[in-house]
Amino acid sequence: MFSSVSFSQTEQPGQQKVLISLMLNDLEKIDTKAETFEAEFYLWLKWKEGRPGKNIEYMNATDYKNIFYDEWADSLQRVSAKVRGTFKSRFDVEKYPFDKQILKIRISDYDWNYDSLMYEVETSKIGISKDIFDGEWDIKLIGATATKEFISEDNFSVFEFAVEIQRKSFSVF
């Protein structure tokens, strides 16, 4: 099934393209004062033979753990992980109690710069579980992007997964 994956963008010489996707399973402990949230998700990476794409950095995590992590190869190199962590995100509570927030999970490769490794979003595997429920917030998927970002002294590929949460009006009363 996955062996027919095509890499739509042309890799630059010396650059490894890594397909990346994320499925959000749980969202809880949303703390507007601390500007943190806890998330649990599945993460998938796959790439052709060559430079490994498994040097994962959760850029806005204050704490995380891999519930499971697996690597294997068939026609592609693959990583699959289930992750639970606490993430930082800016919260705008100016319109409280009718506020909306954008929560992001940001991922980069800590070893390879953009000239060496580029993420490409595998959109067919991006989503949120229909079983996520929060009594205070409505949760909606915004999407996922992969961009080139200047960090420290170099450009890196950054994957960003975003959801919007909106406070349920009945939870205010």
C-alpha positions as CSV (number, residue, x, y, z in Angstrom):
1,M,0.0,0.0,0.0
2,F,2.7,2.6,1.0
3,S,5.2,1.4,-1.6
4,S,3.5,3.5,-4.3
5,V,4.1,6.8,-2.4
6,S,5.4,9.4,-4.8
7,F,7.5,12.4,-3.7
8,S,5.9,15.3,-5.7
9,Q,8.6,17.9,-5.2
10,T,12.0,17.5,-6.8
11,E,14.7,17.0,-4.3
12,Q,17.7,19.2,-4.6
13,P,21.1,17.5,-5.0
14,G,22.2,16.3,-1.5
15,Q,18.7,16.9,0.0
16,Q,16.7,14.1,1.5
17,K,12.9,14.4,1.3
18,V,11.0,13.0,4.3
19,L,7.2,12.5,4.2
20,I,5.7,13.4,7.5
21,S,2.2,13.0,9.0
22,L,0.5,13.3,12.3
23,M,-2.9,12.1,13.8
24,L,-4.0,13.8,17.0
25,N,-5.6,11.3,19.4
26,D,-6.0,13.3,22.6
27,L,-5.9,16.9,23.7
28,E,-6.2,17.8,27.4
29,K,-5.0,20.0,30.2
30,I,-5.4,23.1,28.2
31,D,-3.9,25.8,30.5
32,T,-4.5,29.4,29.2
33,K,-2.5,30.9,32.1
34,A,0.6,28.7,31.6
35,E,0.0,28.7,27.8
36,T,0.4,24.9,27.6
37,F,-1.6,21.9,26.5
38,E,-1.1,18.2,26.6
39,A,-1.4,16.2,23.4
40,E,-1.1,12.6,22.4
41,F,-0.6,11.7,18.7
42,Y,0.8,9.3,16.2
43,L,3.7,10.5,14.0
44,W,4.8,8.8,10.8
45,L,8.0,9.6,8.8
46,K,9.1,7.9,5.6
47,W,11.9,8.5,3.1
48,K,13.9,6.8,0.4
49,E,17.2,5.1,1.2
50,G,19.8,7.6,2.3
51,R,20.1,10.2,5.0
52,P,18.0,9.2,8.0
53,G,15.0,11.4,8.8
54,K,14.6,10.2,12.4
55,N,16.3,13.0,14.4
56,I,13.0,14.4,15.7
57,E,12.9,17.6,17.7
58,Y,9.6,18.7,19.2
59,M,10.4,22.4,19.1
60,N,7.7,23.6,21.4
61,A,7.5,20.7,23.8
62,T,8.4,21.3,27.5
63,D,8.2,17.6,28.1
64,Y,7.4,14.5,26.1
65,K,7.7,10.7,26.0
66,N,7.4,8.1,23.3
67,I,4.7,5.6,24.2
68,F,6.1,3.5,21.4
69,Y,8.7,4.1,18.7
70,D,9.4,1.8,15.8
71,E,11.8,1.9,12.8
72,W,11.7,-0.4,9.8
73,A,12.3,-0.6,6.1
74,D,10.5,-2.0,3.1
75,S,10.6,0.0,-0.1
76,L,11.1,3.1,2.1
77,Q,12.7,3.8,5.4
78,R,10.0,4.4,8.1
79,V,9.5,5.6,11.6
80,S,6.3,5.3,13.5
81,A,5.8,6.7,17.0
82,K,3.0,7.4,19.5
83,V,3.9,10.5,21.5
84,R,2.5,12.2,24.6
85,G,3.7,15.6,25.6
86,T,3.2,19.0,27.0
87,F,3.5,21.8,24.4
88,K,3.7,25.6,24.6
89,S,1.6,27.8,22.5
90,R,0.7,31.5,22.6
91,F,-2.8,32.1,24.0
92,D,-4.8,35.2,23.4
93,V,-7.4,35.6,26.1
94,E,-8.4,39.1,25.2
95,K,-11.9,37.9,24.2
96,Y,-12.3,35.6,27.2
97,P,-14.7,33.9,27.7
98,F,-15.4,33.8,24.0
99,D,-11.9,33.2,23.0
100,K,-10.4,31.0,20.3
101,Q,-6.9,29.6,20.4
102,I,-4.5,28.1,17.9
103,L,-2.5,25.1,19.3
104,K,0.5,24.0,17.4
105,I,2.9,21.0,17.5
106,R,6.2,22.0,15.8
107,I,8.7,19.4,14.6
108,S,12.1,19.7,13.0
109,D,15.2,17.6,12.5
110,Y,18.0,18.6,14.9
111,D,20.9,17.3,12.8
112,W,20.2,18.1,9.2
113,N,19.6,21.6,7.8
114,Y,17.2,22.4,4.9
115,D,19.8,21.8,2.2
116,S,20.2,18.3,3.6
117,L,16.6,17.4,4.6
118,M,13.2,18.7,3.7
119,Y,9.8,17.7,5.1
120,E,6.8,17.2,2.9
121,V,3.4,16.8,4.5
122,E,1.6,13.5,3.7
123,T,-1.9,15.1,3.7
124,S,-3.8,11.8,3.5
125,K,-2.6,10.9,7.0
126,I,-3.2,14.3,8.7
127,G,-6.1,14.6,11.1
128,I,-7.7,14.5,14.5
129,S,-9.5,11.6,16.1
130,K,-13.3,11.8,16.1
131,D,-13.2,10.5,19.7
132,I,-11.4,13.6,21.1
133,F,-13.8,15.3,23.5
134,D,-13.3,18.3,25.8
135,G,-16.2,19.6,27.8
136,E,-14.9,23.2,27.6
137,W,-13.6,23.5,24.1
138,D,-14.6,22.7,20.5
139,I,-11.7,21.3,18.6
140,K,-11.2,21.8,14.8
141,L,-8.3,20.8,12.6
142,I,-6.6,23.7,10.8
143,G,-4.0,21.7,9.0
144,A,-0.3,20.9,8.6
145,T,2.5,22.7,6.8
146,A,6.2,22.1,6.1
147,T,8.3,25.3,5.7
148,K,11.9,26.4,5.6
149,E,12.7,28.4,8.7
150,F,15.8,30.2,9.8
151,I,16.8,28.9,13.3
152,S,19.9,30.0,15.0
153,E,22.5,30.1,12.2
154,D,20.9,28.1,9.5
155,N,17.7,27.2,7.6
156,F,15.8,24.0,8.7
157,S,12.7,22.3,7.5
158,V,9.9,22.7,10.1
159,F,6.6,20.7,10.2
160,E,3.7,22.4,12.0
161,F,0.4,20.8,12.9
162,A,-2.3,23.2,14.1
163,V,-5.8,22.9,15.6
164,E,-8.2,25.6,16.6
165,I,-10.0,25.4,19.9
166,Q,-13.0,27.6,20.7
167,R,-14.5,27.8,24.1
168,K,-18.0,26.4,24.2
169,S,-20.4,29.1,25.2
170,F,-22.3,26.9,27.6
171,S,-19.1,26.2,29.5
172,V,-18.9,29.9,30.4
173,F,-22.2,29.8,32.1
